[in-house]
Amino acid sequence: RCGRGAAPRGDVVHLDLRHLGEKKLHERLPFICELAKAYVGVDPVKEPIPVRPTAHYTMGGIETDQNCESRVKGLFAVGECSSVGLHGANRLGSNSLAELVVFGRLAGEQAMERAATAGAANSAALATAGAANSAPQIAPRSTPRLPILNSV
């Protein structure tokens, strides 16, 4: 809607840190001071920092099912590279470590189970596979993907 955003090189809001003083700014936020000087030519000790909204991450990644398996049979994905649908349309950054621990363990267990049951059948198939058949086969989804929840 008109008036509810910021133009790419236009409107800004200002982050005013001057009340913190030079000593505290350089002790606690040295990288912010460096960025402000390097990218917008502002000394945050003396003037507010102009701020614009921007995308700092994207949703997406390797689509997986509820067992963390991709459509390439035997390829599991967890963490920032995956898209399990857990967060809907927005990633909850503070939950990313817990998500990685939970889904990492799940993927590890699934991969271990897959390896244990594959056994001799996979070994024989790999030994006889020709170069033309060596590319991974994309399997139809066998387990449902977590539902996408619209958020934001």
C-alpha positions in Angstrom: 0.0 0.0 0.0 1.1 3.5 -0.7 3.2 5.0 2.1 3.8 1.7 4.0 7.3 0.9 2.7 10.6 2.4 1.8 11.9 3.0 -1.7 15.2 1.2 -2.5 17.2 4.4 -2.4 14.6 6.7 -0.9 12.9 6.7 2.5 14.7 5.5 5.6 14.3 5.3 9.3 17.1 6.4 11.6 18.7 4.3 14.3 20.0 6.8 16.8 22.7 5.4 19.1 24.2 8.7 20.1 22.8 8.4 23.6 25.2 5.5 24.3 28.3 7.6 23.9 31.5 7.0 22.1 33.1 4.7 24.7 30.1 2.3 24.9 29.5 2.3 21.2 33.1 1.3 20.4 33.2 -1.3 23.2 29.8 -3.0 22.6 29.0 -2.3 18.9 32.4 -1.9 17.1 31.2 -3.7 14.0 28.1 -1.5 13.7 30.3 1.5 13.9 32.6 0.1 11.1 29.6 -0.8 8.9 28.0 2.6 9.3 31.2 4.4 8.4 32.1 2.1 5.5 28.7 1.8 3.8 26.8 5.0 4.5 29.6 7.3 5.6 28.0 7.9 9.0 29.7 8.1 12.4 27.1 6.7 14.8 28.7 8.6 17.7 27.8 11.9 16.0 24.7 11.1 13.8 21.9 8.5 13.4 22.4 5.6 11.0 19.9 5.4 8.1 18.2 2.0 7.9 16.2 0.5 5.1 14.3 -2.8 5.1 15.9 -5.6 3.2 15.8 -9.4 2.8 18.4 -11.0 5.0 17.5 -14.6 4.1 15.2 -16.5 1.8 12.9 -19.3 2.4 13.4 -22.4 0.3 16.0 -25.0 0.1 15.9 -28.7 -0.6 12.3 -29.8 -0.3 12.1 -32.7 2.1 9.4 -35.0 3.5 8.6 -35.5 7.2 11.6 -37.9 7.4 14.0 -35.2 6.1 14.4 -37.1 2.8 14.5 -35.3 -0.5 13.0 -36.5 -3.8 16.4 -38.0 -4.6 16.1 -41.4 -2.8 18.6 -41.6 0.0 19.5 -37.9 0.1 18.6 -36.3 3.4 18.7 -32.6 4.2 18.4 -30.6 7.4 19.2 -27.2 8.7 19.5 -24.1 6.5 19.8 -26.1 3.3 16.4 -27.8 3.8 12.8 -26.8 3.4 10.7 -29.0 5.7 7.8 -26.5 5.9 8.0 -26.3 9.6 8.0 -22.5 9.8 5.5 -21.7 7.0 6.3 -18.5 5.2 8.7 -17.2 7.7 11.8 -18.6 9.4 11.9 -18.3 13.2 15.6 -17.6 13.6 15.7 -18.4 17.4 14.4 -21.9 16.7 17.0 -22.8 14.1 19.3 -24.6 16.5 16.5 -26.6 18.1 15.2 -27.5 14.6 18.7 -28.6 13.5 19.1 -30.8 16.5 15.7 -32.5 16.1 15.7 -32.9 12.4 19.4 -33.7 12.3 18.8 -36.6 14.6 15.8 -37.7 12.7 17.7 -37.6 9.4 20.6 -39.5 10.9 18.3 -42.2 12.2 16.5 -42.5 8.8 19.8 -42.7 6.9 21.1 -45.3 9.3 18.0 -47.4 8.9 18.2 -47.0 5.1 21.8 -48.1 5.1 21.1 -51.1 7.3 18.2 -52.3 5.1 19.9 -51.6 1.8 22.7 -54.1 2.4 23.6 -56.5 -0.3 20.9 -55.4 -2.7 22.4 -52.0 -3.0 26.0 -53.3 -3.2 25.1 -55.6 -6.1 23.1 -52.9 -7.9 26.0 -50.4 -7.6 28.5 -52.9 -8.8 26.6 -53.6 -12.0 25.4 -50.1 -12.7 26.7 -48.6 -15.9 27.7 -45.0 -16.3 24.4 -44.2 -18.0 22.5 -45.4 -14.9 24.8 -43.8 -12.3 22.8 -40.6 -11.9 20.5 -40.6 -8.8 16.9 -41.4 -9.5 14.2 -39.0 -8.4 11.6 -40.9 -6.6 7.9 -39.8 -6.2 7.2 -38.6 -2.7 6.4 -41.5 -0.5 5.8 -39.7 2.8 3.9 -36.5 3.1 5.6 -33.1 3.4 4.8 -31.1 6.5 1.9 -28.7 5.7 2.9 -25.2 4.7 1.5 -22.7 7.2 1.1 -19.1 5.9 2.5 -16.7 8.4 4.0 -13.1 8.4 
